[in-house]
Amino acid sequence: MKKLYVIVAAFSLFLANCASEPKEDTKDSVAEQKDVVREKALSMFAVLPEKAENPENILSEAKITLGKMLYFDTRLSKDGKNSCNTCHNLETFGVDNLATSPGDLGKNGTRNSPTVFNAALHTTQFWDGSEPNVEAQAGGPVLNPVEMNMPSEKAVVDRLKKVKGYVELFKAAFAEDKDPVTYANMKKAIGAFERTLLTPSKFDKYLAGENVFSDAEKKGLETFMNTGCVACHRGATLGGDSFQKFVYNGKDKGRFDLTKDSVDMYMFKTASLRNVEKTSPYFHDGGAPTLEDAVKIMGKESLKKDLTDAEVAEIATFLKTLTGDIAAETKKSPELPK
């Protein structure tokens, strides 16, 4: 009988020792677990590309340099009061933080000035998608009577040709052209500069596999995906690639004013959410003063959901990870030609 007790005791001790011994690596640690939130995000979003190419406007240093000068030059407005940078200020993430912007005559436009950062990656430009790319877009405000108010393309070209420095810069940027100082080349140069305005952020690092997100940021991303925001805000730019109905205040009819087609009534281009933390106020009319206001309204108007304050806060926490770092040299106004 004693021998039996000894055997049982020894076997029990063996089992206890086995249970207490450290197990082999089973890849169950927190650091080694598959990040299911990232995996889901990778099916909906993409890392921001390094370049925004246009085969019809090949980038060159000379063209980009000229484009930046033109972007900052108030001589492209009739009375010399406005430049592209006036409404799309690179110091403040490509916007002026106004609901609508005053033009060369001091009169305000009817729609909010969207950020120029990452705009080159959008499928169309302007809230109504009236232009296909940043090159085409660059020429519109210069001739718009409510914006920069130049009377004609010829007037713009004549003014540029009187600046010796610009004549030389256009020759360097468009060496193959017999007459390089043209309105079309002005648009190409500004567009080339705008194609360099990409702002990768913490979110891109997270998508690329770096463990840079806090638990709160990861939770916010999860809420953003689960509530349905990704229906309109996905891809590398999280927007800027579709049109959606947004009645909101009912005054602005959106694309309908452009196309006169009833299916375009109240249709607007979806805004990119890159740098959205810094680009208030929001919407085509600047009607939402804060990020939280915008999230709440979009939940109600587009998703037909009354988002809780907690959900709004979670989504806003994620959206702040889309704020990129803008180099000081990018924001710096260049010395303009004489």
Secondary structure, 3 states (H helix, E strand, C coil): CHHHHHHHHHHHHHHHHHHHCCCCCCCCCHHHCCCHHHHHHHCCECCCCCCCCCCCCCCCHHHHHHHHHHHHCHHHCCCCCCCHHHHCCHHHCCCCCCCCCECCCCCECCCCCCCCCCHHHCCCECCCCCECCHHHHHHHHHHCCCCCCCCCHHHHHHHHHCCHHHHHHHHHHCCCCCCCCCHHHHHHHHHHHHCCCCCCEHHHHHHCCCCCCCHHHHHHHHHHHHCCHHHCCCECCCCCCCEEECCCCCCCCECHHHHCCHHHCCEEECCCCCCHHHCCCECCCCCECCHHHHHHHHHHHCCCCCCCHHHHHHHHHHHHHHCECCCHHHHCCCCCCC
